[in-house]
Amino acid sequence: MANKLLALCFSSIVLFALSVTDVLMMNESLCRNNTVLARNCCRLPGIINQSIVDDCDDKFPHHAPAKPGVKRAEGSCVVDCMYKTIGAFQNGTLDLDITLQHISQTVGQYPNFEPLVNETVSWCYRNVTENPALQNSVGCSFIPQEMNDCVKKMLFMSCPPSNWTTKVECDDLKGKIVEGCSYSSLY
């Protein structure tokens, strides 16, 4: 337990140095051409109920990614839908209690990750809601997208050894996250 908390604290310090707006300004070339995907390095539990993810995915077809060098004006409508469906994102405001409750129910089913949930969600919530760059978007908000990505990054960076694939390439992905890649760009 102490090792898990220590790993989470270390990850928090590393990720604190990063702006949560990495999806807005990420270096595309840094995040591409990986020999392994993040999902193959750490078996993360889903953080939103899969039926909600599927419903929102059906409602919002995926748009082509923004062209490199062009600042995105809209967040992911699929993730926006997911957080609105669970009641955690209403009127442009993210609700910590509802977010924590839902993620605790989904991630908490996995004993290796359960000790990481409260601190991860609380840390990500503070960083996402205190970032003024996320407040203004056209259409779907960046706030749920950044919250979702932050939680996944934190869980990935603190991945329990029993869920981690020990490979140099996987360690390289942790380095890419530290350098500014979003989790979703490495997924």
Secondary structure, DSSP 8 states (H G I E B T S, - for coil): -HHHHHHHHHHHHHHHTS-TTHHHH--HHHHS--SS-GGGTB----SS-HHHHHHHHHHS-------TT-------HHHHHHHHHTTSEETTEE-HHHHHHHHHHHHTTSTTTGGGHHHHHHHHHHHHHT-GGGS--SSS-HHHHHHHHHHHHHHHHT--GGGB---HHHHHHHHHHHHT--HHHH-
